[in-house]
Structures are given as structure tokens and as C-alpha cells.
Amino acid sequence: MSSQEKILVRVRSALAHLPNVSEKKMFGKLAFMVNNKLCIAVGKEEIMCRIDPSLHDSSITKKGCKPVVMRGKEMKGYVYINNLYLLKENEVEYWIDLCLEINKKIAKQLLP
């Protein structure tokens, strides 16, 4: 089983208890949408995580983590983590937890 497949299994398992999760091909990765918002995307060599923008600068100092850059602009709150740094289950869980935290905040902001 490849590292991507192992990570997919971990992500699916971690999100299985949530009511509104869907999978969608996006950015050349398999994206997991929670509450219709991008949460995490798993690719062959890296995952992309949507995290709280206030954690962005400290997160990109971690090994294997780098900012997402689109059209020359660093996207605060979006990071890539190389799959080689996600071999231990708790490392994947750490990033999933960060993704779910911001997802909850976004969902609360959207409520009337």
C-alpha cells in the first residue's frame, strides 16, 4: 500500500463520524469536503490542509510543511505537507484536527 493510500485510509477513518463529508477530485488530489468546505486534500506526494490562518506562519516552520502558493501569492491558511512526514498515524491526526478546527469556525460564521 502506497503512502497516499495509507493516508487516504486514515483521513477517511478520521472523518467517518461526521455527517456532511464528501470526496471530490480537486487540484490533482482527492479533496475531502466537510460541510461543503474544503478541509483536506490527499495527493501522491503531499496533502493540502486548510488551517486557521493565525496558525499559518508557525505551521510552515514544521518539517515537510510549506505554504500553498497560487498565482505567485502565498495563500494564508493553506499548507502542503509532504507525505514522507506523515508516516506516523499521530502526524496525520494532528493535521486533520487543525483542518476540522477551522472548518467548525467557518461553519459557525455562516450560520444566520
N, C-alpha and C positions, 0 to 999 in steps of 0.2 A: 504494500500500500504506500503510495507516494505521500510526501509531507502535506501536499494540498488536500488529498483525500482524508488524511488523519485530521487535519484542521476542520474540514467540512463536517466530519462526524462530530467533533467537539462543539462546533458552533451550533449545529442542528440540535444537539442534545441540550445545550445551554439555553436555547430559545424555545424548546419544545413546550414548556409550561405556559408560554404567553399566548393570549387569544388571537392576536392580529399580526401574524408573521407570514410573509410571502417571500418567494425567491424569484429573482429576476436577473437576466444577463445584463450587465452594465459595465462599461469601462474595461471590457475584456476580462471581467471577473464575474463570479456569481454573487450578486448582491442580496443581502437579507434586509428586507424592509420590515420595520416594526412600526405599527400604527401609520402605515403608508409613508414613512420617512426612512431614508437610507440610514442604516445602522452600522453594518459591517459588510465588506465585500472580500471574498476569498479568491485569490488568483494562484497561478502556478508557482510564483516566486515570492509573493508578498500578499499581505492583507491590507485593506484600506479601512481605517476606522474613523468614524465620526465621533469626536470627543468634545468636551466643553472647551470652547476657545480660550478660557482662562488657564487651562492646563497645557495648552499647545507648546509654549516655549520650554517648559520643564520636560514635556514628553519627548521632544525631539533630541534631547540630550541622552536618552536611553540607547543602549546598544541595539543596532539593527533598525532603529526608527529614523524616519526622515519626513520632512513636510511634503504634502501634496502641492505640486506647482502646476497651475493651468494657465496657459497663455502668458507665461512669464511671471505670474502672480502667485505668491505663496497663499494658500487657502487656510486661514486660521481655523482650527477645529477639525482639520482632516489630516491624517498622517498615514504613512505606509510603514509596515513592519515586515522585515524580511522573514520568510518562513523558517530560516535556519535558527532564528532566535525565539521560535515558538515550539520547540521540541518538547518542552515540559508542559504538562496539562495546566499547571497553575499560571504559566505565562500567557496562554490563550485566554484563560478565565479572567486575568487581570484586565486585558484589553476589552473583552466582552462586557465586563462590569462597567468600564468607563463609557462604552458606547450606550449601554442601557440607561446609565445615569442621565446623559444629555438627552436621550430620547424621551425620558419621562418629563424633563424640564420643558422640552419643546411641546409635548402633548398638553401639558398644563397651560402653557401660554396660549394655545389655540382654542382653549375652552372659552365659551362666552361668559 
